[in-house]
Amino acid sequence: MNRDTVQTKNESGGLYRDIRVSVRGLNGFIFVCLLLLLLATVVLTLQGGYTVSFYTNGGTPVDSVRLRYGDDIPFPPVPERTGYRFGGWYIDPDLTMRWNFAEDHVKQETVLYAAWIPEQK
């Protein structure tokens, strides 16, 4: 057997008993597969991404943004609502988990919810 050939041993016979694959051919196949995987990852990263939507709970609308995995969300314009002061953006509709623009990153489709504090008269 040539030192550049890999041969399987299967004592029971079967479909793959006499397969011979050159190491150079196997390395080429693996290289092409890795190259295709890298290309697919780049294409999906550039064209893909996640939508971040802003639900203003009665305030003025804020446009959604499309970002890639791991990106920071740029701080959106502060919405306005008559009789209320803006209280920040939250990740849940119950307004219990505040979104931290300095530390939190996009990992999936995201909706941020506006909190409002009634103005004192």
Phi and psi restraints in degrees (range 20) as a CNS / XPLOR table:
assign (resid 1 and name C) (resid 2 and name N)
       (resid 2 and name CA) (resid 2 and name C) 1.0 -67.1 20.0 2
assign (resid 2 and name N) (resid 2 and name CA)
       (resid 2 and name C) (resid 3 and name N) 1.0 143.2 20.0 2
assign (resid 2 and name C) (resid 3 and name N)
       (resid 3 and name CA) (resid 3 and name C) 1.0 -70.8 20.0 2
assign (resid 3 and name N) (resid 3 and name CA)
       (resid 3 and name C) (resid 4 and name N) 1.0 -12.5 20.0 2
assign (resid 3 and name C) (resid 4 and name N)
       (resid 4 and name CA) (resid 4 and name C) 1.0 -97.0 20.0 2
assign (resid 4 and name N) (resid 4 and name CA)
       (resid 4 and name C) (resid 5 and name N) 1.0 18.3 20.0 2
assign (resid 4 and name C) (resid 5 and name N)
       (resid 5 and name CA) (resid 5 and name C) 1.0 -124.8 20.0 2
assign (resid 5 and name N) (resid 5 and name CA)
       (resid 5 and name C) (resid 6 and name N) 1.0 137.7 20.0 2
assign (resid 5 and name C) (resid 6 and name N)
       (resid 6 and name CA) (resid 6 and name C) 1.0 -106.6 20.0 2
assign (resid 6 and name N) (resid 6 and name CA)
       (resid 6 and name C) (resid 7 and name N) 1.0 131.6 20.0 2
assign (resid 6 and name C) (resid 7 and name N)
       (resid 7 and name CA) (resid 7 and name C) 1.0 -127.2 20.0 2
assign (resid 7 and name N) (resid 7 and name CA)
       (resid 7 and name C) (resid 8 and name N) 1.0 137.3 20.0 2
assign (resid 7 and name C) (resid 8 and name N)
       (resid 8 and name CA) (resid 8 and name C) 1.0 -85.6 20.0 2
assign (resid 8 and name N) (resid 8 and name CA)
       (resid 8 and name C) (resid 9 and name N) 1.0 152.5 20.0 2
assign (resid 8 and name C) (resid 9 and name N)
       (resid 9 and name CA) (resid 9 and name C) 1.0 -118.6 20.0 2
assign (resid 9 and name N) (resid 9 and name CA)
       (resid 9 and name C) (resid 10 and name N) 1.0 121.5 20.0 2
assign (resid 9 and name C) (resid 10 and name N)
       (resid 10 and name CA) (resid 10 and name C) 1.0 -138.2 20.0 2
assign (resid 10 and name N) (resid 10 and name CA)
       (resid 10 and name C) (resid 11 and name N) 1.0 102.0 20.0 2
assign (resid 10 and name C) (resid 11 and name N)
       (resid 11 and name CA) (resid 11 and name C) 1.0 -65.3 20.0 2
assign (resid 11 and name N) (resid 11 and name CA)
       (resid 11 and name C) (resid 12 and name N) 1.0 -25.6 20.0 2
assign (resid 11 and name C) (resid 12 and name N)
       (resid 12 and name CA) (resid 12 and name C) 1.0 -87.0 20.0 2
assign (resid 12 and name N) (resid 12 and name CA)
       (resid 12 and name C) (resid 13 and name N) 1.0 1.2 20.0 2
assign (resid 12 and name C) (resid 13 and name N)
       (resid 13 and name CA) (resid 13 and name C) 1.0 83.3 20.0 2
assign (resid 13 and name N) (resid 13 and name CA)
       (resid 13 and name C) (resid 14 and name N) 1.0 -153.9 20.0 2
assign (resid 13 and name C) (resid 14 and name N)
       (resid 14 and name CA) (resid 14 and name C) 1.0 109.4 20.0 2
assign (resid 14 and name N) (resid 14 and name CA)
       (resid 14 and name C) (resid 15 and name N) 1.0 -178.1 20.0 2
assign (resid 14 and name C) (resid 15 and name N)
       (resid 15 and name CA) (resid 15 and name C) 1.0 -63.0 20.0 2
assign (resid 15 and name N) (resid 15 and name CA)
       (resid 15 and name C) (resid 16 and name N) 1.0 -35.9 20.0 2
assign (resid 15 and name C) (resid 16 and name N)
       (resid 16 and name CA) (resid 16 and name C) 1.0 -101.9 20.0 2
assign (resid 16 and name N) (resid 16 and name CA)
       (resid 16 and name C) (resid 17 and name N) 1.0 13.3 20.0 2
assign (resid 16 and name C) (resid 17 and name N)
       (resid 17 and name CA) (resid 17 and name C) 1.0 -65.4 20.0 2
assign (resid 17 and name N) (resid 17 and name CA)
       (resid 17 and name C) (resid 18 and name N) 1.0 -30.2 20.0 2
assign (resid 17 and name C) (resid 18 and name N)
       (resid 18 and name CA) (resid 18 and name C) 1.0 -113.8 20.0 2
assign (resid 18 and name N) (resid 18 and name CA)
       (resid 18 and name C) (resid 19 and name N) 1.0 26.8 20.0 2
assign (resid 18 and name C) (resid 19 and name N)
       (resid 19 and name CA) (resid 19 and name C) 1.0 -77.6 20.0 2
assign (resid 19 and name N) (resid 19 and name CA)
       (resid 19 and name C) (resid 20 and name N) 1.0 132.8 20.0 2
assign (resid 19 and name C) (resid 20 and name N)
       (resid 20 and name CA) (resid 20 and name C) 1.0 -127.3 20.0 2
assign (resid 20 and name N) (resid 20 and name CA)
       (resid 20 and name C) (resid 21 and name N) 1.0 127.8 20.0 2
assign (resid 20 and name C) (resid 21 and name N)
       (resid 21 and name CA) (resid 21 and name C) 1.0 -128.6 20.0 2
assign (resid 21 and name N) (resid 21 and name CA)
       (resid 21 and name C) (resid 22 and name N) 1.0 129.4 20.0 2
assign (resid 21 and name C) (resid 22 and name N)
       (resid 22 and name CA) (resid 22 and name C) 1.0 -75.2 20.0 2
assign (resid 22 and name N) (resid 22 and name CA)
       (resid 22 and name C) (resid 23 and name N) 1.0 147.5 20.0 2
assign (resid 22 and name C) (resid 23 and name N)
       (resid 23 and name CA) (resid 23 and name C) 1.0 -63.9 20.0 2
assign (resid 23 and name N) (resid 23 and name CA)
       (resid 23 and name C) (resid 24 and name N) 1.0 -38.8 20.0 2
assign (resid 23 and name C) (resid 24 and name N)
       (resid 24 and name CA) (resid 24 and name C) 1.0 -62.6 20.0 2
assign (resid 24 and name N) (resid 24 and name CA)
       (resid 24 and name C) (resid 25 and name N) 1.0 -43.0 20.0 2
assign (resid 24 and name C) (resid 25 and name N)
       (resid 25 and name CA) (resid 25 and name C) 1.0 -65.8 20.0 2
assign (resid 25 and name N) (resid 25 and name CA)
       (resid 25 and name C) (resid 26 and name N) 1.0 -41.3 20.0 2
assign (resid 25 and name C) (resid 26 and name N)
       (resid 26 and name CA) (resid 26 and name C) 1.0 -65.0 20.0 2
assign (resid 26 and name N) (resid 26 and name CA)
       (resid 26 and name C) (resid 27 and name N) 1.0 -41.6 20.0 2
assign (resid 26 and name C) (resid 27 and name N)
       (resid 27 and name CA) (resid 27 and name C) 1.0 -62.3 20.0 2
assign (resid 27 and name N) (resid 27 and name CA)
       (resid 27 and name C) (resid 28 and name N) 1.0 -40.5 20.0 2
assign (resid 27 and name C) (resid 28 and name N)
       (resid 28 and name CA) (resid 28 and name C) 1.0 -63.2 20.0 2
assign (resid 28 and name N) (resid 28 and name CA)
       (resid 28 and name C) (resid 29 and name N) 1.0 -42.5 20.0 2
assign (resid 28 and name C) (resid 29 and name N)
       (resid 29 and name CA) (resid 29 and name C) 1.0 -62.9 20.0 2
assign (resid 29 and name N) (resid 29 and name CA)
       (resid 29 and name C) (resid 30 and name N) 1.0 -45.3 20.0 2
assign (resid 29 and name C) (resid 30 and name N)
       (resid 30 and name CA) (resid 30 and name C) 1.0 -62.8 20.0 2
assign (resid 30 and name N) (resid 30 and name CA)
       (resid 30 and name C) (resid 31 and name N) 1.0 -41.6 20.0 2
assign (resid 30 and name C) (resid 31 and name N)
       (resid 31 and name CA) (resid 31 and name C) 1.0 -60.9 20.0 2
assign (resid 31 and name N) (resid 31 and name CA)
       (resid 31 and name C) (resid 32 and name N) 1.0 -45.7 20.0 2
assign (resid 31 and name C) (resid 32 and name N)
       (resid 32 and name CA) (resid 32 and name C) 1.0 -63.4 20.0 2
assign (resid 32 and name N) (resid 32 and name CA)
       (resid 32 and name C) (resid 33 and name N) 1.0 -41.5 20.0 2
assign (resid 32 and name C) (resid 33 and name N)
       (resid 33 and name CA) (resid 33 and name C) 1.0 -62.4 20.0 2
assign (resid 33 and name N) (resid 33 and name CA)
       (resid 33 and name C) (resid 34 and name N) 1.0 -43.6 20.0 2
assign (resid 33 and name C) (resid 34 and name N)
       (resid 34 and name CA) (resid 34 and name C) 1.0 -66.1 20.0 2
assign (resid 34 and name N) (resid 34 and name CA)
       (resid 34 and name C) (resid 35 and name N) 1.0 -37.9 20.0 2
assign (resid 34 and name C) (resid 35 and name N)
       (resid 35 and name CA) (resid 35 and name C) 1.0 -63.9 20.0 2
assign (resid 35 and name N) (resid 35 and name CA)
       (resid 35 and name C) (resid 36 and name N) 1.0 -42.6 20.0 2
assign (resid 35 and name C) (resid 36 and name N)
       (resid 36 and name CA) (resid 36 and name C) 1.0 -65.5 20.0 2
assign (resid 36 and name N) (resid 36 and name CA)
       (resid 36 and name C) (resid 37 and name N) 1.0 -38.2 20.0 2
assign (resid 36 and name C) (resid 37 and name N)
       (resid 37 and name CA) (resid 37 and name C) 1.0 -64.2 20.0 2
assign (resid 37 and name N) (resid 37 and name CA)
       (resid 37 and name C) (resid 38 and name N) 1.0 -42.8 20.0 2
assign (resid 37 and name C) (resid 38 and name N)
       (resid 38 and name CA) (resid 38 and name C) 1.0 -63.0 20.0 2
assign (resid 38 and name N) (resid 38 and name CA)
       (resid 38 and name C) (resid 39 and name N) 1.0 -44.9 20.0 2
assign (resid 38 and name C) (resid 39 and name N)
       (resid 39 and name CA) (resid 39 and name C) 1.0 -61.2 20.0 2
assign (resid 39 and name N) (resid 39 and name CA)
       (resid 39 and name C) (resid 40 and name N) 1.0 -44.9 20.0 2
assign (resid 39 and name C) (resid 40 and name N)
       (resid 40 and name CA) (resid 40 and name C) 1.0 -62.1 20.0 2
assign (resid 40 and name N) (resid 40 and name CA)
       (resid 40 and name C) (resid 41 and name N) 1.0 -40.2 20.0 2
assign (resid 40 and name C) (resid 41 and name N)
       (resid 41 and name CA) (resid 41 and name C) 1.0 -63.4 20.0 2
assign (resid 41 and name N) (resid 41 and name CA)
       (resid 41 and name C) (resid 42 and name N) 1.0 -44.0 20.0 2
assign (resid 41 and name C) (resid 42 and name N)
       (resid 42 and name CA) (resid 42 and name C) 1.0 -63.5 20.0 2
assign (resid 42 and name N) (resid 42 and name CA)
       (resid 42 and name C) (resid 43 and name N) 1.0 -45.8 20.0 2
assign (resid 42 and name C) (resid 43 and name N)
       (resid 43 and name CA) (resid 43 and name C) 1.0 -62.5 20.0 2
assign (resid 43 and name N) (resid 43 and name CA)
       (resid 43 and name C) (resid 44 and name N) 1.0 -46.2 20.0 2
assign (resid 43 and name C) (resid 44 and name N)
       (resid 44 and name CA) (resid 44 and name C) 1.0 -65.8 20.0 2
assign (resid 44 and name N) (resid 44 and name CA)
       (resid 44 and name C) (resid 45 and name N) 1.0 -34.8 20.0 2
assign (resid 44 and name C) (resid 45 and name N)
       (resid 45 and name CA) (resid 45 and name C) 1.0 -68.7 20.0 2
assign (resid 45 and name N) (resid 45 and name CA)
       (resid 45 and name C) (resid 46 and name N) 1.0 -43.3 20.0 2
assign (resid 45 and name C) (resid 46 and name N)
       (resid 46 and name CA) (resid 46 and name C) 1.0 -72.7 20.0 2
assign (resid 46 and name N) (resid 46 and name CA)
       (resid 46 and name C) (resid 47 and name N) 1.0 -37.9 20.0 2
assign (resid 46 and name C) (resid 47 and name N)
       (resid 47 and name CA) (resid 47 and name C) 1.0 -95.5 20.0 2
assign (resid 47 and name N) (resid 47 and name CA)
       (resid 47 and name C) (resid 48 and name N) 1.0 -22.3 20.0 2
assign (resid 47 and name C) (resid 48 and name N)
       (resid 48 and name CA) (resid 48 and name C) 1.0 -81.9 20.0 2
assign (resid 48 and name N) (resid 48 and name CA)
       (resid 48 and name C) (resid 49 and name N) 1.0 -147.4 20.0 2
assign (resid 48 and name C) (resid 49 and name N)
       (resid 49 and name CA) (resid 49 and name C) 1.0 120.1 20.0 2
assign (resid 49 and name N) (resid 49 and name CA)
       (resid 49 and name C) (resid 50 and name N) 1.0 -178.1 20.0 2
assign (resid 49 and name C) (resid 50 and name N)
       (resid 50 and name CA) (resid 50 and name C) 1.0 -127.3 20.0 2
assign (resid 50 and name N) (resid 50 and name CA)
       (resid 50 and name C) (resid 51 and name N) 1.0 145.9 20.0 2
assign (resid 50 and name C) (resid 51 and name N)
       (resid 51 and name CA) (resid 51 and name C) 1.0 -91.0 20.0 2
assign (resid 51 and name N) (resid 51 and name CA)
       (resid 51 and name C) (resid 52 and name N) 1.0 132.0 20.0 2
assign (resid 51 and name C) (resid 52 and name N)
       (resid 52 and name CA) (resid 52 and name C) 1.0 -110.3 20.0 2
assign (resid 52 and name N) (resid 52 and name CA)
       (resid 52 and name C) (resid 53 and name N) 1.0 118.3 20.0 2
assign (resid 52 and name C) (resid 53 and name N)
       (resid 53 and name CA) (resid 53 and name C) 1.0 -108.6 20.0 2
assign (resid 53 and name N) (resid 53 and name CA)
       (resid 53 and name C) (resid 54 and name N) 1.0 153.3 20.0 2
assign (resid 53 and name C) (resid 54 and name N)
       (resid 54 and name CA) (resid 54 and name C) 1.0 -120.4 20.0 2
assign (resid 54 and name N) (resid 54 and name CA)
       (resid 54 and name C) (resid 55 and name N) 1.0 113.7 20.0 2
assign (resid 54 and name C) (resid 55 and name N)
       (resid 55 and name CA) (resid 55 and name C) 1.0 -96.5 20.0 2
assign (resid 55 and name N) (resid 55 and name CA)
       (resid 55 and name C) (resid 56 and name N) 1.0 113.1 20.0 2
assign (resid 55 and name C) (resid 56 and name N)
       (resid 56 and name CA) (resid 56 and name C) 1.0 -89.9 20.0 2
assign (resid 56 and name N) (resid 56 and name CA)
       (resid 56 and name C) (resid 57 and name N) 1.0 1.3 20.0 2
assign (resid 56 and name C) (resid 57 and name N)
       (resid 57 and name CA) (resid 57 and name C) 1.0 51.2 20.0 2
assign (resid 57 and name N) (resid 57 and name CA)
       (resid 57 and name C) (resid 58 and name N) 1.0 47.2 20.0 2
assign (resid 57 and name C) (resid 58 and name N)
       (resid 58 and name CA) (resid 58 and name C) 1.0 97.6 20.0 2
assign (resid 58 and name N) (resid 58 and name CA)
       (resid 58 and name C) (resid 59 and name N) 1.0 -3.3 20.0 2
assign (resid 58 and name C) (resid 59 and name N)
       (resid 59 and name CA) (resid 59 and name C) 1.0 -87.5 20.0 2
assign (resid 59 and name N) (resid 59 and name CA)
       (resid 59 and name C) (resid 60 and name N) 1.0 179.6 20.0 2
assign (resid 59 and name C) (resid 60 and name N)
       (resid 60 and name CA) (resid 60 and name C) 1.0 -64.3 20.0 2
assign (resid 60 and name N) (resid 60 and name CA)
       (resid 60 and name C) (resid 61 and name N) 1.0 147.1 20.0 2
assign (resid 60 and name C) (resid 61 and name N)
       (resid 61 and name CA) (resid 61 and name C) 1.0 -66.1 20.0 2
assign (resid 61 and name N) (resid 61 and name CA)
       (resid 61 and name C) (resid 62 and name N) 1.0 150.8 20.0 2
assign (resid 61 and name C) (resid 62 and name N)
       (resid 62 and name CA) (resid 62 and name C) 1.0 -127.3 20.0 2
assign (resid 62 and name N) (resid 62 and name CA)
       (resid 62 and name C) (resid 63 and name N) 1.0 129.5 20.0 2
assign (resid 62 and name C) (resid 63 and name N)
       (resid 63 and name CA) (resid 63 and name C) 1.0 -67.1 20.0 2
assign (resid 63 and name N) (resid 63 and name CA)
       (resid 63 and name C) (resid 64 and name N) 1.0 144.8 20.0 2
assign (resid 63 and name C) (resid 64 and name N)
       (resid 64 and name CA) (resid 64 and name C) 1.0 -70.5 20.0 2
assign (resid 64 and name N) (resid 64 and name CA)
       (resid 64 and name C) (resid 65 and name N) 1.0 158.8 20.0 2
assign (resid 64 and name C) (resid 65 and name N)
       (resid 65 and name CA) (resid 65 and name C) 1.0 -127.7 20.0 2
assign (resid 65 and name N) (resid 65 and name CA)
       (resid 65 and name C) (resid 66 and name N) 1.0 153.4 20.0 2
assign (resid 65 and name C) (resid 66 and name N)
       (resid 66 and name CA) (resid 66 and name C) 1.0 -113.6 20.0 2
assign (resid 66 and name N) (resid 66 and name CA)
       (resid 66 and name C) (resid 67 and name N) 1.0 122.5 20.0 2
assign (resid 66 and name C) (resid 67 and name N)
       (resid 67 and name CA) (resid 67 and name C) 1.0 -132.7 20.0 2
assign (resid 67 and name N) (resid 67 and name CA)
       (resid 67 and name C) (resid 68 and name N) 1.0 162.4 20.0 2
assign (resid 67 and name C) (resid 68 and name N)
       (resid 68 and name CA) (resid 68 and name C) 1.0 -89.5 20.0 2
assign (resid 68 and name N) (resid 68 and name CA)
       (resid 68 and name C) (resid 69 and name N) 1.0 163.9 20.0 2
assign (resid 68 and name C) (resid 69 and name N)
       (resid 69 and name CA) (resid 69 and name C) 1.0 -56.3 20.0 2
assign (resid 69 and name N) (resid 69 and name CA)
       (resid 69 and name C) (resid 70 and name N) 1.0 131.0 20.0 2
assign (resid 69 and name C) (resid 70 and name N)
       (resid 70 and name CA) (resid 70 and name C) 1.0 88.5 20.0 2
assign (resid 70 and name N) (resid 70 and name CA)
       (resid 70 and name C) (resid 71 and name N) 1.0 -9.2 20.0 2
assign (resid 70 and name C) (resid 71 and name N)
       (resid 71 and name CA) (resid 71 and name C) 1.0 -69.2 20.0 2
assign (resid 71 and name N) (resid 71 and name CA)
       (resid 71 and name C) (resid 72 and name N) 1.0 155.6 20.0 2
assign (resid 71 and name C) (resid 72 and name N)
       (resid 72 and name CA) (resid 72 and name C) 1.0 -83.1 20.0 2
assign (resid 72 and name N) (resid 72 and name CA)
       (resid 72 and name C) (resid 73 and name N) 1.0 145.8 20.0 2
assign (resid 72 and name C) (resid 73 and name N)
       (resid 73 and name CA) (resid 73 and name C) 1.0 -84.8 20.0 2
assign (resid 73 and name N) (resid 73 and name CA)
       (resid 73 and name C) (resid 74 and name N) 1.0 122.6 20.0 2
assign (resid 73 and name C) (resid 74 and name N)
       (resid 74 and name CA) (resid 74 and name C) 1.0 -66.0 20.0 2
assign (resid 74 and name N) (resid 74 and name CA)
       (resid 74 and name C) (resid 75 and name N) 1.0 140.3 20.0 2
assign (resid 74 and name C) (resid 75 and name N)
       (resid 75 and name CA) (resid 75 and name C) 1.0 -61.2 20.0 2
assign (resid 75 and name N) (resid 75 and name CA)
       (resid 75 and name C) (resid 76 and name N) 1.0 122.4 20.0 2
assign (resid 75 and name C) (resid 76 and name N)
       (resid 76 and name CA) (resid 76 and name C) 1.0 -76.6 20.0 2
assign (resid 76 and name N) (resid 76 and name CA)
       (resid 76 and name C) (resid 77 and name N) 1.0 167.0 20.0 2
assign (resid 76 and name C) (resid 77 and name N)
       (resid 77 and name CA) (resid 77 and name C) 1.0 -59.3 20.0 2
assign (resid 77 and name N) (resid 77 and name CA)
       (resid 77 and name C) (resid 78 and name N) 1.0 144.1 20.0 2
assign (resid 77 and name C) (resid 78 and name N)
       (resid 78 and name CA) (resid 78 and name C) 1.0 -75.3 20.0 2
assign (resid 78 and name N) (resid 78 and name CA)
       (resid 78 and name C) (resid 79 and name N) 1.0 121.9 20.0 2
assign (resid 78 and name C) (resid 79 and name N)
       (resid 79 and name CA) (resid 79 and name C) 1.0 -71.6 20.0 2
assign (resid 79 and name N) (resid 79 and name CA)
       (resid 79 and name C) (resid 80 and name N) 1.0 163.8 20.0 2
assign (resid 79 and name C) (resid 80 and name N)
       (resid 80 and name CA) (resid 80 and name C) 1.0 -122.5 20.0 2
assign (resid 80 and name N) (resid 80 and name CA)
       (resid 80 and name C) (resid 81 and name N) 1.0 148.9 20.0 2
assign (resid 80 and name C) (resid 81 and name N)
       (resid 81 and name CA) (resid 81 and name C) 1.0 -150.0 20.0 2
assign (resid 81 and name N) (resid 81 and name CA)
       (resid 81 and name C) (resid 82 and name N) 1.0 126.9 20.0 2
assign (resid 81 and name C) (resid 82 and name N)
       (resid 82 and name CA) (resid 82 and name C) 1.0 -62.1 20.0 2
assign (resid 82 and name N) (resid 82 and name CA)
       (resid 82 and name C) (resid 83 and name N) 1.0 128.9 20.0 2
assign (resid 82 and name C) (resid 83 and name N)
       (resid 83 and name CA) (resid 83 and name C) 1.0 86.0 20.0 2
assign (resid 83 and name N) (resid 83 and name CA)
       (resid 83 and name C) (resid 84 and name N) 1.0 3.7 20.0 2
assign (resid 83 and name C) (resid 84 and name N)
       (resid 84 and name CA) (resid 84 and name C) 1.0 -136.0 20.0 2
assign (resid 84 and name N) (resid 84 and name CA)
       (resid 84 and name C) (resid 85 and name N) 1.0 156.2 20.0 2
assign (resid 84 and name C) (resid 85 and name N)
       (resid 85 and name CA) (resid 85 and name C) 1.0 -110.5 20.0 2
assign (resid 85 and name N) (resid 85 and name CA)
       (resid 85 and name C) (resid 86 and name N) 1.0 137.2 20.0 2
assign (resid 85 and name C) (resid 86 and name N)
       (resid 86 and name CA) (resid 86 and name C) 1.0 -64.3 20.0 2
assign (resid 86 and name N) (resid 86 and name CA)
       (resid 86 and name C) (resid 87 and name N) 1.0 133.6 20.0 2
assign (resid 86 and name C) (resid 87 and name N)
       (resid 87 and name CA) (resid 87 and name C) 1.0 -113.3 20.0 2
assign (resid 87 and name N) (resid 87 and name CA)
       (resid 87 and name C) (resid 88 and name N) 1.0 11.1 20.0 2
assign (resid 87 and name C) (resid 88 and name N)
       (resid 88 and name CA) (resid 88 and name C) 1.0 107.5 20.0 2
assign (resid 88 and name N) (resid 88 and name CA)
       (resid 88 and name C) (resid 89 and name N) 1.0 175.5 20.0 2
assign (resid 88 and name C) (resid 89 and name N)
       (resid 89 and name CA) (resid 89 and name C) 1.0 -106.7 20.0 2
assign (resid 89 and name N) (resid 89 and name CA)
       (resid 89 and name C) (resid 90 and name N) 1.0 138.5 20.0 2
assign (resid 89 and name C) (resid 90 and name N)
       (resid 90 and name CA) (resid 90 and name C) 1.0 -126.2 20.0 2
assign (resid 90 and name N) (resid 90 and name CA)
       (resid 90 and name C) (resid 91 and name N) 1.0 153.1 20.0 2
assign (resid 90 and name C) (resid 91 and name N)
       (resid 91 and name CA) (resid 91 and name C) 1.0 -86.8 20.0 2
assign (resid 91 and name N) (resid 91 and name CA)
       (resid 91 and name C) (resid 92 and name N) 1.0 -15.0 20.0 2
assign (resid 91 and name C) (resid 92 and name N)
       (resid 92 and name CA) (resid 92 and name C) 1.0 -124.4 20.0 2
assign (resid 92 and name N) (resid 92 and name CA)
       (resid 92 and name C) (resid 93 and name N) 1.0 150.5 20.0 2
assign (resid 92 and name C) (resid 93 and name N)
       (resid 93 and name CA) (resid 93 and name C) 1.0 -66.3 20.0 2
assign (resid 93 and name N) (resid 93 and name CA)
       (resid 93 and name C) (resid 94 and name N) 1.0 -19.1 20.0 2
assign (resid 93 and name C) (resid 94 and name N)
       (resid 94 and name CA) (resid 94 and name C) 1.0 -82.1 20.0 2
assign (resid 94 and name N) (resid 94 and name CA)
       (resid 94 and name C) (resid 95 and name N) 1.0 -3.4 20.0 2
assign (resid 94 and name C) (resid 95 and name N)
       (resid 95 and name CA) (resid 95 and name C) 1.0 59.6 20.0 2
assign (resid 95 and name N) (resid 95 and name CA)
       (resid 95 and name C) (resid 96 and name N) 1.0 47.3 20.0 2
assign (resid 95 and name C) (resid 96 and name N)
       (resid 96 and name CA) (resid 96 and name C) 1.0 -109.1 20.0 2
assign (resid 96 and name N) (resid 96 and name CA)
       (resid 96 and name C) (resid 97 and name N) 1.0 -22.9 20.0 2
assign (resid 96 and name C) (resid 97 and name N)
       (resid 97 and name CA) (resid 97 and name C) 1.0 -118.5 20.0 2
assign (resid 97 and name N) (resid 97 and name CA)
       (resid 97 and name C) (resid 98 and name N) 1.0 105.0 20.0 2
assign (resid 97 and name C) (resid 98 and name N)
       (resid 98 and name CA) (resid 98 and name C) 1.0 -73.4 20.0 2
assign (resid 98 and name N) (resid 98 and name CA)
       (resid 98 and name C) (resid 99 and name N) 1.0 139.6 20.0 2
assign (resid 98 and name C) (resid 99 and name N)
       (resid 99 and name CA) (resid 99 and name C) 1.0 -82.0 20.0 2
assign (resid 99 and name N) (resid 99 and name CA)
       (resid 99 and name C) (resid 100 and name N) 1.0 127.6 20.0 2
assign (resid 99 and name C) (resid 100 and name N)
       (resid 100 and name CA) (resid 100 and name C) 1.0 -102.1 20.0 2
assign (resid 100 and name N) (resid 100 and name CA)
       (resid 100 and name C) (resid 101 and name N) 1.0 106.4 20.0 2
assign (resid 100 and name C) (resid 101 and name N)
       (resid 101 and name CA) (resid 101 and name C) 1.0 -64.8 20.0 2
assign (resid 101 and name N) (resid 101 and name CA)
       (resid 101 and name C) (resid 102 and name N) 1.0 -23.1 20.0 2
assign (resid 101 and name C) (resid 102 and name N)
       (resid 102 and name CA) (resid 102 and name C) 1.0 -82.2 20.0 2
assign (resid 102 and name N) (resid 102 and name CA)
       (resid 102 and name C) (resid 103 and name N) 1.0 -27.1 20.0 2
assign (resid 102 and name C) (resid 103 and name N)
       (resid 103 and name CA) (resid 103 and name C) 1.0 -117.8 20.0 2
assign (resid 103 and name N) (resid 103 and name CA)
       (resid 103 and name C) (resid 104 and name N) 1.0 -29.6 20.0 2
assign (resid 103 and name C) (resid 104 and name N)
       (resid 104 and name CA) (resid 104 and name C) 1.0 -82.9 20.0 2
assign (resid 104 and name N) (resid 104 and name CA)
       (resid 104 and name C) (resid 105 and name N) 1.0 147.8 20.0 2
assign (resid 104 and name C) (resid 105 and name N)
       (resid 105 and name CA) (resid 105 and name C) 1.0 -131.9 20.0 2
assign (resid 105 and name N) (resid 105 and name CA)
       (resid 105 and name C) (resid 106 and name N) 1.0 156.8 20.0 2
assign (resid 105 and name C) (resid 106 and name N)
       (resid 106 and name CA) (resid 106 and name C) 1.0 -70.3 20.0 2
assign (resid 106 and name N) (resid 106 and name CA)
       (resid 106 and name C) (resid 107 and name N) 1.0 126.7 20.0 2
assign (resid 106 and name C) (resid 107 and name N)
       (resid 107 and name CA) (resid 107 and name C) 1.0 -129.4 20.0 2
assign (resid 107 and name N) (resid 107 and name CA)
       (resid 107 and name C) (resid 108 and name N) 1.0 -7.9 20.0 2
assign (resid 107 and name C) (resid 108 and name N)
       (resid 108 and name CA) (resid 108 and name C) 1.0 -168.0 20.0 2
assign (resid 108 and name N) (resid 108 and name CA)
       (resid 108 and name C) (resid 109 and name N) 1.0 177.4 20.0 2
assign (resid 108 and name C) (resid 109 and name N)
       (resid 109 and name CA) (resid 109 and name C) 1.0 -56.8 20.0 2
assign (resid 109 and name N) (resid 109 and name CA)
       (resid 109 and name C) (resid 110 and name N) 1.0 133.9 20.0 2
assign (resid 109 and name C) (resid 110 and name N)
       (resid 110 and name CA) (resid 110 and name C) 1.0 -134.1 20.0 2
assign (resid 110 and name N) (resid 110 and name CA)
       (resid 110 and name C) (resid 111 and name N) 1.0 140.0 20.0 2
assign (resid 110 and name C) (resid 111 and name N)
       (resid 111 and name CA) (resid 111 and name C) 1.0 -120.4 20.0 2
assign (resid 111 and name N) (resid 111 and name CA)
       (resid 111 and name C) (resid 112 and name N) 1.0 126.9 20.0 2
assign (resid 111 and name C) (resid 112 and name N)
       (resid 112 and name CA) (resid 112 and name C) 1.0 -106.0 20.0 2
assign (resid 112 and name N) (resid 112 and name CA)
       (resid 112 and name C) (resid 113 and name N) 1.0 138.1 20.0 2
assign (resid 112 and name C) (resid 113 and name N)
       (resid 113 and name CA) (resid 113 and name C) 1.0 -111.4 20.0 2
assign (resid 113 and name N) (resid 113 and name CA)
       (resid 113 and name C) (resid 114 and name N) 1.0 133.7 20.0 2
assign (resid 113 and name C) (resid 114 and name N)
       (resid 114 and name CA) (resid 114 and name C) 1.0 -81.0 20.0 2
assign (resid 114 and name N) (resid 114 and name CA)
       (resid 114 and name C) (resid 115 and name N) 1.0 137.2 20.0 2
assign (resid 114 and name C) (resid 115 and name N)
       (resid 115 and name CA) (resid 115 and name C) 1.0 -102.3 20.0 2
assign (resid 115 and name N) (resid 115 and name CA)
       (resid 115 and name C) (resid 116 and name N) 1.0 146.7 20.0 2
assign (resid 115 and name C) (resid 116 and name N)
       (resid 116 and name CA) (resid 116 and name C) 1.0 -128.6 20.0 2
assign (resid 116 and name N) (resid 116 and name CA)
       (resid 116 and name C) (resid 117 and name N) 1.0 140.5 20.0 2
assign (resid 116 and name C) (resid 117 and name N)
       (resid 117 and name CA) (resid 117 and name C) 1.0 -115.3 20.0 2
assign (resid 117 and name N) (resid 117 and name CA)
       (resid 117 and name C) (resid 118 and name N) 1.0 122.4 20.0 2
assign (resid 117 and name C) (resid 118 and name N)
       (resid 118 and name CA) (resid 118 and name C) 1.0 -62.1 20.0 2
assign (resid 118 and name N) (resid 118 and name CA)
       (resid 118 and name C) (resid 119 and name N) 1.0 139.3 20.0 2
assign (resid 118 and name C) (resid 119 and name N)
       (resid 119 and name CA) (resid 119 and name C) 1.0 -75.8 20.0 2
assign (resid 119 and name N) (resid 119 and name CA)
       (resid 119 and name C) (resid 120 and name N) 1.0 141.5 20.0 2
assign (resid 119 and name C) (resid 120 and name N)
       (resid 120 and name CA) (resid 120 and name C) 1.0 -81.5 20.0 2
assign (resid 120 and name N) (resid 120 and name CA)
       (resid 120 and name C) (resid 121 and name N) 1.0 138.3 20.0 2
